[in-house]
Amino acid sequence: MQTLLLGILAWTLASEAAEPQPHQKSGTPGPLPTTKASVAEQFKKLEAADDAALAEVDQWKQENNNARANGAGISQEQLEKRIQARLEPIRKSYQEFLSQHPDHAQAHLAYGCFLNERQDETGARSEWEKALELDPQNAAIYNNLAGSYSEGGPAKKAFDYFNNAIELKPTEAAYYHNFGTTLYVLRKSGMTYYGIGEQQVFAKVIELYSNAVRLDPQNLNFAADLAQTYYSIKPLPFDAALGAWTNALGAARSESEREGVYVHLARIKMLAGNLVEARALLNLVTNETEALPKANLLRAINAPETSPKASFPAPAGEKQP
């Protein structure tokens, strides 16, 4: 339910034991008191049910995609009806819980995440705004709202909220990464926000991504986004870019991931004029998914009339300035 792209963090509520109740002479128990401990337990069960439902839905989607690839499976409309039936009780549980505990900030936060998963961005933002009113020192709420405003605007509010999230929890790598990605995409708004030029905005993006990598050095997505941003810097800082892609290689966990990084390392080597090393790196690339960028690079390297530093198609998935 709660992913790192949004930076949602678990929050454990304090527990208090319920005071023993007087014996009822009639023999009928009186109403159970609503203590912090009992509310926390209810919310914990609700979160667990939410997580289980979303995990099951993800499994259904994957299984149906595999089945449809083999000529079977069900239609998207049928799948959506099945998903809706599975998730509707979770929605009602959140609404019932919040009707009884309207000041439960974490429940508003979690319900907003649930709605966001269902592409109800307006509902999600509303829940997160309520959560922020109740708990203005919660960094995760600022991070989520920043992501919401980065898509729907205003951009200034997104930037402000990312700054708030980082200020409140400077050790959370995802917040730096989320801010860096938003600033890269909304760089024109970033230029206005900071009163700087585009290249200076890219430098800020690199700073944000560098912090994310420093805090989570084994995260390949963080490392690759940092390395790719160097392509936007003019002139290209070869040593810094090479170092960033080398770090990304260290974060790769599969041969497919490593080969994707080899393509970028080969590109940097080629642009720096190290053609022999570039070819050697490309010789390590055998994965079919990297065939096109590999061919493009080899064509640029081997064309006698083309300068190695000339423009050529970028590897698949690269950030475009």
ZADO-1210 file (C-alpha; in nm, 4 decimals, padded with zeros to 6 digits):
<atoms>
<atom x="00.0000" y="00.0000" z="00.0000" code="MET" pos="1"/>
<atom x="00.2601" y="00.2465" z="00.1101" code="GLN" pos="2"/>
<atom x="00.5521" y="00.2821" z="-00.1406" code="THR" pos="3"/>
<atom x="00.8831" y="00.4530" z="-00.1216" code="LEU" pos="4"/>
<atom x="00.8117" y="00.6837" z="-00.4813" code="LEU" pos="5"/>
<atom x="00.5664" y="00.8543" z="-00.2276" code="LEU" pos="6"/>
<atom x="00.7894" y="00.8001" z="00.0932" code="GLY" pos="7"/>
<atom x="00.5117" y="00.6753" z="00.3303" code="ILE" pos="8"/>
<atom x="00.6555" y="00.5695" z="00.6711" code="LEU" pos="9"/>
<atom x="00.5082" y="00.3408" z="00.9405" code="ALA" pos="10"/>
<atom x="00.4034" y="00.5186" z="01.2580" code="TRP" pos="11"/>
<atom x="00.3583" y="00.3203" z="01.5789" code="THR" pos="12"/>
<atom x="00.1058" y="00.4694" z="01.8157" code="LEU" pos="13"/>
<atom x="00.1686" y="00.4636" z="02.1881" code="ALA" pos="14"/>
<atom x="-00.0359" y="00.2102" z="02.3841" code="SER" pos="15"/>
<atom x="-00.2085" y="00.2380" z="02.7132" code="GLU" pos="16"/>
<atom x="-00.3659" y="-00.0478" z="02.9000" code="ALA" pos="17"/>
<atom x="-00.7375" y="-00.0120" z="02.9698" code="ALA" pos="18"/>
<atom x="-00.8337" y="00.0398" z="03.3296" code="GLU" pos="19"/>
<atom x="-01.0368" y="-00.2492" z="03.4728" code="PRO" pos="20"/>
<atom x="-01.4105" y="-00.1809" z="03.4767" code="GLN" pos="21"/>
<atom x="-01.6406" y="-00.2278" z="03.7776" code="PRO" pos="22"/>
<atom x="-01.8312" y="-00.5536" z="03.7904" code="HIS" pos="23"/>
<atom x="-02.1793" y="-00.5238" z="03.6356" code="GLN" pos="24"/>
<atom x="-02.4417" y="-00.6480" z="03.8791" code="LYS" pos="25"/>
<atom x="-02.6781" y="-00.7463" z="03.6006" code="SER" pos="26"/>
<atom x="-02.4118" y="-00.9781" z="03.4601" code="GLY" pos="27"/>
<atom x="-02.4104" y="-00.7883" z="03.1263" code="THR" pos="28"/>
<atom x="-02.0737" y="-00.6349" z="03.0362" code="PRO" pos="29"/>
<atom x="-02.0690" y="-00.2623" z="02.9941" code="GLY" pos="30"/>
<atom x="-01.9388" y="-00.0995" z="02.6725" code="PRO" pos="31"/>
<atom x="-01.5670" y="-00.1470" z="02.6131" code="LEU" pos="32"/>
<atom x="-01.3708" y="00.1745" z="02.6649" code="PRO" pos="33"/>
<atom x="-01.1992" y="00.3291" z="02.3645" code="THR" pos="34"/>
<atom x="-00.8398" y="00.3580" z="02.4751" code="THR" pos="35"/>
<atom x="-00.5364" y="00.4551" z="02.2734" code="LYS" pos="36"/>
<atom x="-00.4347" y="00.0906" z="02.2786" code="ALA" pos="37"/>
<atom x="-00.7643" y="-00.0326" z="02.1341" code="SER" pos="38"/>
<atom x="-00.7695" y="00.2383" z="01.8643" code="VAL" pos="39"/>
<atom x="-00.4118" y="00.1568" z="01.7693" code="ALA" pos="40"/>
<atom x="-00.4999" y="-00.2106" z="01.7389" code="GLU" pos="41"/>
<atom x="-00.7998" y="-00.1326" z="01.5191" code="GLN" pos="42"/>
<atom x="-00.5875" y="00.0831" z="01.2921" code="PHE" pos="43"/>
<atom x="-00.3153" y="-00.1813" z="01.2749" code="LYS" pos="44"/>
<atom x="-00.5705" y="-00.4398" z="01.1579" code="LYS" pos="45"/>
<atom x="-00.7087" y="-00.1953" z="00.9024" code="LEU" pos="46"/>
<atom x="-00.3637" y="-00.1306" z="00.7595" code="GLU" pos="47"/>
<atom x="-00.2942" y="-00.5036" z="00.7417" code="ALA" pos="48"/>
<atom x="-00.6207" y="-00.5628" z="00.5554" code="ALA" pos="49"/>
<atom x="-00.5341" y="-00.2788" z="00.3157" code="ASP" pos="50"/>
<atom x="-00.1870" y="-00.4189" z="00.2484" code="ASP" pos="51"/>
<atom x="-00.3222" y="-00.7688" z="00.1906" code="ALA" pos="52"/>
<atom x="-00.5906" y="-00.6461" z="-00.0491" code="ALA" pos="53"/>
<atom x="-00.3500" y="-00.4369" z="-00.2557" code="LEU" pos="54"/>
<atom x="-00.0983" y="-00.7202" z="-00.2690" code="ALA" pos="55"/>
<atom x="-00.3691" y="-00.9537" z="-00.3967" code="GLU" pos="56"/>
<atom x="-00.4771" y="-00.6995" z="-00.6564" code="VAL" pos="57"/>
<atom x="-00.1173" y="-00.6641" z="-00.7788" code="ASP" pos="58"/>
<atom x="-00.0988" y="-01.0421" z="-00.8107" code="GLN" pos="59"/>
<atom x="-00.4220" y="-01.0497" z="-01.0119" code="TRP" pos="60"/>
<atom x="-00.2869" y="-00.7861" z="-01.2496" code="LYS" pos="61"/>
<atom x="00.0384" y="-00.9745" z="-01.3055" code="GLN" pos="62"/>
<atom x="-00.1356" y="-01.3079" z="-01.3546" code="GLU" pos="63"/>
<atom x="-00.3836" y="-01.1572" z="-01.5989" code="ASN" pos="64"/>
<atom x="-00.1075" y="-00.9854" z="-01.7965" code="ASN" pos="65"/>
<atom x="00.0749" y="-01.3177" z="-01.8261" code="ASN" pos="66"/>
<atom x="-00.2443" y="-01.4974" z="-01.9259" code="ALA" pos="67"/>
<atom x="-00.3350" y="-01.2392" z="-02.1898" code="ARG" pos="68"/>
<atom x="00.0135" y="-01.2628" z="-02.3353" code="ALA" pos="69"/>
<atom x="-00.0694" y="-01.6294" z="-02.3974" code="ASN" pos="70"/>
<atom x="-00.4097" y="-01.5586" z="-02.5469" code="GLY" pos="71"/>
<atom x="-00.6135" y="-01.6127" z="-02.2290" code="ALA" pos="72"/>
<atom x="-00.7068" y="-01.3950" z="-01.9318" code="GLY" pos="73"/>
<atom x="-00.9993" y="-01.1585" z="-01.8848" code="ILE" pos="74"/>
<atom x="-01.0731" y="-00.8113" z="-02.0183" code="SER" pos="75"/>
<atom x="-00.9546" y="-00.5001" z="-01.8421" code="GLN" pos="76"/>
<atom x="-01.3146" y="-00.4124" z="-01.7638" code="GLU" pos="77"/>
<atom x="-01.3744" y="-00.7502" z="-01.5989" code="GLN" pos="78"/>
<atom x="-01.0519" y="-00.7206" z="-01.4026" code="LEU" pos="79"/>
<atom x="-01.1427" y="-00.3733" z="-01.2808" code="GLU" pos="80"/>
<atom x="-01.4807" y="-00.4969" z="-01.1565" code="LYS" pos="81"/>
<atom x="-01.3066" y="-00.7741" z="-00.9654" code="ARG" pos="82"/>
<atom x="-01.0598" y="-00.5264" z="-00.8170" code="ILE" pos="83"/>
<atom x="-01.3394" y="-00.2869" z="-00.7228" code="GLN" pos="84"/>
<atom x="-01.5248" y="-00.5641" z="-00.5407" code="ALA" pos="85"/>
<atom x="-01.2080" y="-00.6585" z="-00.3516" code="ARG" pos="86"/>
<atom x="-01.1196" y="-00.3040" z="-00.2461" code="LEU" pos="87"/>
<atom x="-01.4617" y="-00.1602" z="-00.1695" code="GLU" pos="88"/>
<atom x="-01.4771" y="-00.3197" z="00.1796" code="PRO" pos="89"/>
<atom x="-01.1396" y="-00.1598" z="00.2569" code="ILE" pos="90"/>
<atom x="-01.2703" y="00.1793" z="00.1532" code="ARG" pos="91"/>
<atom x="-01.5760" y="00.1367" z="00.3752" code="LYS" pos="92"/>
<atom x="-01.3560" y="00.0259" z="00.6664" code="SER" pos="93"/>
<atom x="-01.1481" y="00.3425" z="00.6369" code="TYR" pos="94"/>
<atom x="-01.4597" y="00.5589" z="00.6230" code="GLN" pos="95"/>
<atom x="-01.6100" y="00.3850" z="00.9261" code="GLU" pos="96"/>
<atom x="-01.2877" y="00.4147" z="01.1244" code="PHE" pos="97"/>
<atom x="-01.2520" y="00.7837" z="01.0427" code="LEU" pos="98"/>
<atom x="-01.6147" y="00.8535" z="01.1278" code="SER" pos="99"/>
<atom x="-01.5391" y="00.7202" z="01.4754" code="GLN" pos="100"/>
<atom x="-01.1908" y="00.8745" z="01.5000" code="HIS" pos="101"/>
<atom x="-01.1914" y="01.1890" z="01.2819" code="PRO" pos="102"/>
<atom x="-00.8777" y="01.3235" z="01.4510" code="ASP" pos="103"/>
<atom x="-00.6640" y="01.0195" z="01.3672" code="HIS" pos="104"/>
<atom x="-00.3980" y="01.1783" z="01.1458" code="ALA" pos="105"/>
<atom x="-00.2306" y="00.8532" z="01.0476" code="GLN" pos="106"/>
<atom x="-00.5610" y="00.7067" z="00.9295" code="ALA" pos="107"/>
<atom x="-00.6202" y="01.0091" z="00.7058" code="HIS" pos="108"/>
<atom x="-00.2683" y="00.9638" z="00.5712" code="LEU" pos="109"/>
<atom x="-00.3197" y="00.5934" z="00.5040" code="ALA" pos="110"/>
<atom x="-00.6633" y="00.6429" z="00.3505" code="TYR" pos="111"/>
<atom x="-00.5173" y="00.9064" z="00.1217" code="GLY" pos="112"/>
<atom x="-00.2583" y="00.6529" z="00.0048" code="CYS" pos="113"/>
<atom x="-00.5355" y="00.3999" z="-00.0566" code="PHE" pos="114"/>
<atom x="-00.7280" y="00.6516" z="-00.2659" code="LEU" pos="115"/>
<atom x="-00.4140" y="00.7494" z="-00.4538" code="ASN" pos="116"/>
<atom x="-00.3587" y="00.3841" z="-00.5463" code="GLU" pos="117"/>
<atom x="-00.7096" y="00.3908" z="-00.6930" code="ARG" pos="118"/>
<atom x="-00.6222" y="00.7006" z="-00.9020" code="GLN" pos="119"/>
<atom x="-00.8477" y="00.9210" z="-00.6894" code="ASP" pos="120"/>
<atom x="-00.5955" y="01.2056" z="-00.6699" code="GLU" pos="121"/>
<atom x="-00.8510" y="01.4611" z="-00.5496" code="THR" pos="122"/>
<atom x="-00.9683" y="01.2389" z="-00.2660" code="GLY" pos="123"/>
<atom x="-00.6116" y="01.1520" z="-00.1723" code="ALA" pos="124"/>
<atom x="-00.5094" y="01.5160" z="-00.1514" code="ARG" pos="125"/>
<atom x="-00.8111" y="01.5967" z="00.0626" code="SER" pos="126"/>
<atom x="-00.7228" y="01.3227" z="00.3118" code="GLU" pos="127"/>
<atom x="-00.3591" y="01.4307" z="00.3243" code="TRP" pos="128"/>
<atom x="-00.4593" y="01.7924" z="00.3833" code="GLU" pos="129"/>
<atom x="-00.6711" y="01.6778" z="00.6783" code="LYS" pos="130"/>
<atom x="-00.3803" y="01.4721" z="00.8073" code="ALA" pos="131"/>
<atom x="-00.1509" y="01.7734" z="00.7840" code="LEU" pos="132"/>
<atom x="-00.3902" y="01.9886" z="00.9865" code="GLU" pos="133"/>
<atom x="-00.3848" y="01.7241" z="01.2594" code="LEU" pos="134"/>
<atom x="-00.0127" y="01.6486" z="01.2471" code="ASP" pos="135"/>
<atom x="00.1867" y="01.9385" z="01.0960" code="PRO" pos="136"/>
<atom x="00.5191" y="01.7820" z="01.2005" code="GLN" pos="137"/>
<atom x="00.4751" y="01.4651" z="00.9945" code="ASN" pos="138"/>
<atom x="00.7301" y="01.4622" z="00.7115" code="ALA" pos="139"/>
<atom x="00.5535" y="01.1856" z="00.5171" code="ALA" pos="140"/>
<atom x="00.2407" y="01.3984" z="00.4785" code="ILE" pos="141"/>
<atom x="00.4417" y="01.6866" z="00.3313" code="TYR" pos="142"/>
<atom x="00.6149" y="01.4448" z="00.0930" code="ASN" pos="143"/>
<atom x="00.2845" y="01.3010" z="-00.0300" code="ASN" pos="144"/>
<atom x="00.1237" y="01.6413" z="-00.0727" code="LEU" pos="145"/>
<atom x="00.4331" y="01.7654" z="-00.2553" code="ALA" pos="146"/>
<atom x="00.3937" y="01.4788" z="-00.5005" code="GLY" pos="147"/>
<atom x="00.0276" y="01.5656" z="-00.5449" code="SER" pos="148"/>
<atom x="00.0988" y="01.9332" z="-00.6117" code="TYR" pos="149"/>
<atom x="00.3816" y="01.8440" z="-00.8483" code="SER" pos="150"/>
<atom x="00.1206" y="01.6832" z="-01.0742" code="GLU" pos="151"/>
<atom x="-00.1674" y="01.9255" z="-01.0319" code="GLY" pos="152"/>
<atom x="00.0085" y="02.2435" z="-00.9256" code="GLY" pos="153"/>
<atom x="00.0915" y="02.4908" z="-00.8021" code="PRO" pos="154"/>
<atom x="00.4578" y="02.3991" z="-00.8424" code="ALA" pos="155"/>
<atom x="00.5657" y="02.6429" z="-00.5700" code="LYS" pos="156"/>
<atom x="00.3616" y="02.4532" z="-00.3152" code="LYS" pos="157"/>
<atom x="00.5193" y="02.1261" z="-00.4264" code="ALA" pos="158"/>
<atom x="00.8675" y="02.2722" z="-00.3802" code="PHE" pos="159"/>
<atom x="00.7760" y="02.4224" z="-00.0429" code="ASP" pos="160"/>
<atom x="00.6358" y="02.0921" z="00.0824" code="TYR" pos="161"/>
<atom x="00.9364" y="01.8906" z="-00.0328" code="PHE" pos="162"/>
<atom x="01.1578" y="02.1352" z="00.1558" code="ASN" pos="163"/>
<atom x="00.9376" y="02.0898" z="00.4639" code="ASN" pos="164"/>
<atom x="00.9587" y="01.7104" z="00.4397" code="ALA" pos="165"/>
<atom x="01.3378" y="01.7191" z="00.4145" code="ILE" pos="166"/>
<atom x="01.3677" y="01.9682" z="00.6990" code="GLU" pos="167"/>
<atom x="01.1567" y="01.7462" z="00.9240" code="LEU" pos="168"/>
<atom x="01.3322" y="01.4222" z="00.8258" code="LYS" pos="169"/>
<atom x="01.6682" y="01.4888" z="00.6595" code="PRO" pos="170"/>
<atom x="01.7680" y="01.1201" z="00.6748" code="THR" pos="171"/>
<atom x="01.4947" y="00.9971" z="00.4374" code="GLU" pos="172"/>
<atom x="01.6557" y="00.9279" z="00.0989" code="ALA" pos="173"/>
<atom x="01.3257" y="00.9079" z="-00.0889" code="ALA" pos="174"/>
<atom x="01.2376" y="01.2686" z="-00.0093" code="TYR" pos="175"/>
<atom x="01.5542" y="01.3990" z="-00.1785" code="TYR" pos="176"/>
<atom x="01.4950" y="01.1722" z="-00.4769" code="HIS" pos="177"/>
<atom x="01.1298" y="01.2735" z="-00.5122" code="ASN" pos="178"/>
<atom x="01.2205" y="01.6415" z="-00.4919" code="PHE" pos="179"/>
<atom x="01.5017" y="01.5961" z="-00.7446" code="GLY" pos="180"/>
<atom x="01.2727" y="01.4260" z="-00.9949" code="THR" pos="181"/>
<atom x="01.0037" y="01.6924" z="-00.9535" code="THR" pos="182"/>
<atom x="01.2544" y="01.9736" z="-00.9902" code="LEU" pos="183"/>
<atom x="01.3958" y="01.8141" z="-01.3059" code="TYR" pos="184"/>
<atom x="01.0531" y="01.7785" z="-01.4656" code="VAL" pos="185"/>
<atom x="00.9314" y="02.1217" z="-01.3512" code="LEU" pos="186"/>
<atom x="01.2636" y="02.2922" z="-01.4099" code="ARG" pos="187"/>
<atom x="01.1096" y="02.6028" z="-01.5667" code="LYS" pos="188"/>
<atom x="00.9064" y="02.6541" z="-01.2503" code="SER" pos="189"/>
<atom x="01.2233" y="02.5785" z="-01.0567" code="GLY" pos="190"/>
<atom x="01.4049" y="02.8557" z="-01.2396" code="MET" pos="191"/>
<atom x="01.1372" y="03.1004" z="-01.1242" code="THR" pos="192"/>
<atom x="01.1208" y="02.9572" z="-00.7722" code="TYR" pos="193"/>
<atom x="01.4957" y="02.9907" z="-00.7132" code="TYR" pos="194"/>
<atom x="01.5637" y="03.2820" z="-00.9491" code="GLY" pos="195"/>
<atom x="01.8347" y="03.0897" z="-01.1348" code="ILE" pos="196"/>
<atom x="01.9086" y="02.9508" z="-01.4829" code="GLY" pos="197"/>
<atom x="01.8371" y="02.6042" z="-01.6158" code="GLU" pos="198"/>
<atom x="02.1918" y="02.4752" z="-01.5704" code="GLN" pos="199"/>
<atom x="02.1828" y="02.5861" z="-01.2077" code="GLN" pos="200"/>
<atom x="01.8549" y="02.3993" z="-01.1634" code="VAL" pos="201"/>
<atom x="02.0223" y="02.0854" z="-01.2976" code="PHE" pos="202"/>
<atom x="02.3002" y="02.1402" z="-01.0431" code="ALA" pos="203"/>
<atom x="02.0376" y="02.1483" z="-00.7665" code="LYS" pos="204"/>
<atom x="01.8854" y="01.8272" z="-00.9016" code="VAL" pos="205"/>
<atom x="02.2267" y="01.6628" z="-00.8873" code="ILE" pos="206"/>
<atom x="02.2687" y="01.7817" z="-00.5288" code="GLU" pos="207"/>
<atom x="01.9318" y="01.6336" z="-00.4304" code="LEU" pos="208"/>
<atom x="01.9995" y="01.3043" z="-00.6071" code="TYR" pos="209"/>
<atom x="02.3473" y="01.2894" z="-00.4522" code="SER" pos="210"/>
<atom x="02.1921" y="01.3117" z="-00.1067" code="ASN" pos="211"/>
<atom x="01.9511" y="01.0309" z="-00.1936" code="ALA" pos="212"/>
<atom x="02.2398" y="00.8112" z="-00.3114" code="VAL" pos="213"/>
<atom x="02.4461" y="00.8992" z="-00.0040" code="ARG" pos="214"/>
<atom x="02.1648" y="00.7840" z="00.2223" code="LEU" pos="215"/>
<atom x="02.0717" y="00.4779" z="00.0137" code="ASP" pos="216"/>
<atom x="02.3764" y="00.3818" z="-00.1956" code="PRO" pos="217"/>
<atom x="02.2383" y="00.0420" z="-00.3020" code="GLN" pos="218"/>
<atom x="01.9273" y="00.1860" z="-00.4668" code="ASN" pos="219"/>
<atom x="01.9839" y="00.1517" z="-00.8419" code="LEU" pos="220"/>
<atom x="01.7006" y="00.3887" z="-00.9355" code="ASN" pos="221"/>
<atom x="01.8522" y="00.6643" z="-00.7228" code="PHE" pos="222"/>
<atom x="02.2007" y="00.6037" z="-00.8609" code="ALA" pos="223"/>
<atom x="02.0856" y="00.5875" z="-01.2231" code="ALA" pos="224"/>
<atom x="01.8803" y="00.9070" z="-01.1982" code="ASP" pos="225"/>
<atom x="02.1809" y="01.0887" z="-01.0579" code="LEU" pos="226"/>
<atom x="02.4063" y="00.9572" z="-01.3343" code="ALA" pos="227"/>
<atom x="02.1581" y="01.0395" z="-01.6116" code="GLN" pos="228"/>
<atom x="02.1216" y="01.3992" z="-01.4935" code="THR" pos="229"/>
<atom x="02.4839" y="01.4634" z="-01.5862" code="TYR" pos="230"/>
<atom x="02.3835" y="01.4332" z="-01.9541" code="TYR" pos="231"/>
<atom x="02.1959" y="01.7624" z="-01.9071" code="SER" pos="232"/>
<atom x="02.5049" y="01.9498" z="-01.7833" code="ILE" pos="233"/>
<atom x="02.6899" y="02.1484" z="-02.0509" code="LYS" pos="234"/>
<atom x="02.9681" y="02.0757" z="-02.1091" code="PRO" pos="235"/>
<atom x="02.9364" y="01.7152" z="-01.9942" code="LEU" pos="236"/>
<atom x="03.1555" y="01.6588" z="-01.6845" code="PRO" pos="237"/>
<atom x="03.3085" y="01.3289" z="-01.7976" code="PHE" pos="238"/>
<atom x="03.4761" y="01.2329" z="-01.4721" code="ASP" pos="239"/>
<atom x="03.1686" y="01.3044" z="-01.2584" code="ALA" pos="240"/>
<atom x="02.9393" y="01.1214" z="-01.5007" code="ALA" pos="241"/>
<atom x="03.1743" y="00.8244" z="-01.5204" code="LEU" pos="242"/>
<atom x="03.1943" y="00.8080" z="-01.1414" code="GLY" pos="243"/>
<atom x="02.8162" y="00.8223" z="-01.1096" code="ALA" pos="244"/>
<atom x="02.7629" y="00.5398" z="-01.3597" code="TRP" pos="245"/>
<atom x="03.0349" y="00.3354" z="-01.1907" code="THR" pos="246"/>
<atom x="02.8465" y="00.3735" z="-00.8621" code="ASN" pos="247"/>
<atom x="02.5266" y="00.2707" z="-01.0385" code="ALA" pos="248"/>
<atom x="02.7004" y="-00.0429" z="-01.1613" code="LEU" pos="249"/>
<atom x="02.7796" y="-00.1299" z="-00.8011" code="GLY" pos="250"/>
<atom x="02.4097" y="-00.1002" z="-00.7148" code="ALA" pos="251"/>
<atom x="02.2971" y="-00.3288" z="-00.9996" code="ALA" pos="252"/>
<atom x="02.1783" y="-00.6684" z="-00.8790" code="ARG" pos="253"/>
<atom x="02.1105" y="-00.8603" z="-01.1999" code="SER" pos="254"/>
<atom x="02.2988" y="-00.9151" z="-01.5235" code="GLU" pos="255"/>
<atom x="02.0249" y="-00.7315" z="-01.7097" code="SER" pos="256"/>
<atom x="02.0675" y="-00.4274" z="-01.4839" code="GLU" pos="257"/>
<atom x="02.4443" y="-00.4401" z="-01.5195" code="ARG" pos="258"/>
<atom x="02.4243" y="-00.4505" z="-01.8984" code="GLU" pos="259"/>
<atom x="02.2000" y="-00.1452" z="-01.8966" code="GLY" pos="260"/>
<atom x="02.4695" y="00.0399" z="-01.7039" code="VAL" pos="261"/>
<atom x="02.7442" y="-00.0887" z="-01.9388" code="TYR" pos="262"/>
<atom x="02.5661" y="00.0895" z="-02.2247" code="VAL" pos="263"/>
<atom x="02.5826" y="00.4211" z="-02.0393" code="HIS" pos="264"/>
<atom x="02.9431" y="00.3680" z="-01.9346" code="LEU" pos="265"/>
<atom x="03.0278" y="00.2969" z="-02.2986" code="ALA" pos="266"/>
<atom x="02.8556" y="00.6166" z="-02.4022" code="ARG" pos="267"/>
<atom x="03.0539" y="00.8250" z="-02.1552" code="ILE" pos="268"/>
<atom x="03.3775" y="00.6561" z="-02.2659" code="LYS" pos="269"/>
<atom x="03.2937" y="00.7249" z="-02.6295" code="MET" pos="270"/>
<atom x="03.2083" y="01.0900" z="-02.5669" code="LEU" pos="271"/>
<atom x="03.5399" y="01.1229" z="-02.3825" code="ALA" pos="272"/>
<atom x="03.7197" y="00.9761" z="-02.6860" code="GLY" pos="273"/>
<atom x="03.8070" y="00.6400" z="-02.5281" code="ASN" pos="274"/>
<atom x="03.6772" y="00.4299" z="-02.8166" code="LEU" pos="275"/>
<atom x="03.8632" y="00.1098" z="-02.7312" code="VAL" pos="276"/>
<atom x="03.7199" y="00.1047" z="-02.3794" code="GLU" pos="277"/>
<atom x="03.3760" y="00.1896" z="-02.5137" code="ALA" pos="278"/>
<atom x="03.3837" y="-00.1092" z="-02.7519" code="ARG" pos="279"/>
<atom x="03.5061" y="-00.3376" z="-02.4731" code="ALA" pos="280"/>
<atom x="03.2113" y="-00.2388" z="-02.2546" code="LEU" pos="281"/>
<atom x="02.9651" y="-00.2945" z="-02.5383" code="LEU" pos="282"/>
<atom x="03.1082" y="-00.6424" z="-02.5941" code="ASN" pos="283"/>
<atom x="02.9722" y="-00.7264" z="-02.2480" code="LEU" pos="284"/>
<atom x="02.6184" y="-00.6380" z="-02.3570" code="VAL" pos="285"/>
<atom x="02.4226" y="-00.9403" z="-02.4830" code="THR" pos="286"/>
<atom x="02.0723" y="-00.8713" z="-02.3515" code="ASN" pos="287"/>
<atom x="01.8191" y="-00.8259" z="-02.6315" code="GLU" pos="288"/>
<atom x="01.6580" y="-00.5290" z="-02.4538" code="THR" pos="289"/>
<atom x="01.9840" y="-00.3339" z="-02.4947" code="GLU" pos="290"/>
<atom x="02.0339" y="-00.4306" z="-02.8602" code="ALA" pos="291"/>
<atom x="01.9164" y="-00.0994" z="-03.0087" code="LEU" pos="292"/>
<atom x="02.1199" y="00.1384" z="-02.7884" code="PRO" pos="293"/>
<atom x="02.4203" y="-00.0907" z="-02.8311" code="LYS" pos="294"/>
<atom x="02.3832" y="-00.0797" z="-03.2100" code="ALA" pos="295"/>
<atom x="02.3467" y="00.2990" z="-03.2059" code="ASN" pos="296"/>
<atom x="02.6640" y="00.3370" z="-03.0047" code="LEU" pos="297"/>
<atom x="02.8638" y="00.0986" z="-03.2225" code="LEU" pos="298"/>
<atom x="02.7460" y="00.2825" z="-03.5333" code="ARG" pos="299"/>
<atom x="02.8607" y="00.6140" z="-03.3883" code="ALA" pos="300"/>
<atom x="03.1943" y="00.4674" z="-03.2786" code="ILE" pos="301"/>
<atom x="03.2698" y="00.2949" z="-03.6078" code="ASN" pos="302"/>
<atom x="03.1519" y="00.5620" z="-03.8526" code="ALA" pos="303"/>
<atom x="03.4783" y="00.7141" z="-03.9844" code="PRO" pos="304"/>
<atom x="03.3085" y="01.0339" z="-04.0989" code="GLU" pos="305"/>
<atom x="03.1407" y="01.0918" z="-03.7620" code="THR" pos="306"/>
<atom x="03.3149" y="01.2484" z="-03.4680" code="SER" pos="307"/>
<atom x="03.2917" y="01.0350" z="-03.1536" code="PRO" pos="308"/>
<atom x="03.1580" y="01.3388" z="-02.9727" code="LYS" pos="309"/>
<atom x="02.8799" y="01.3975" z="-03.2225" code="ALA" pos="310"/>
<atom x="02.5154" y="01.3711" z="-03.1293" code="SER" pos="311"/>
<atom x="02.3510" y="01.0297" z="-03.1485" code="PHE" pos="312"/>
<atom x="02.0466" y="00.8496" z="-03.0097" code="PRO" pos="313"/>
<atom x="02.0532" y="00.8250" z="-02.6318" code="ALA" pos="314"/>
<atom x="02.0132" y="00.4943" z="-02.4481" code="PRO" pos="315"/>
<atom x="01.6574" y="00.3879" z="-02.3789" code="ALA" pos="316"/>
<atom x="01.5003" y="00.5448" z="-02.0720" code="GLY" pos="317"/>
<atom x="01.7357" y="00.8402" z="-02.0534" code="GLU" pos="318"/>
<atom x="01.6125" y="01.1685" z="-01.9084" code="LYS" pos="319"/>
<atom x="01.5553" y="01.4215" z="-02.1820" code="GLN" pos="320"/>
<atom x="01.6452" y="01.7835" z="-02.1042" code="PRO" pos="321"/>
</atoms>
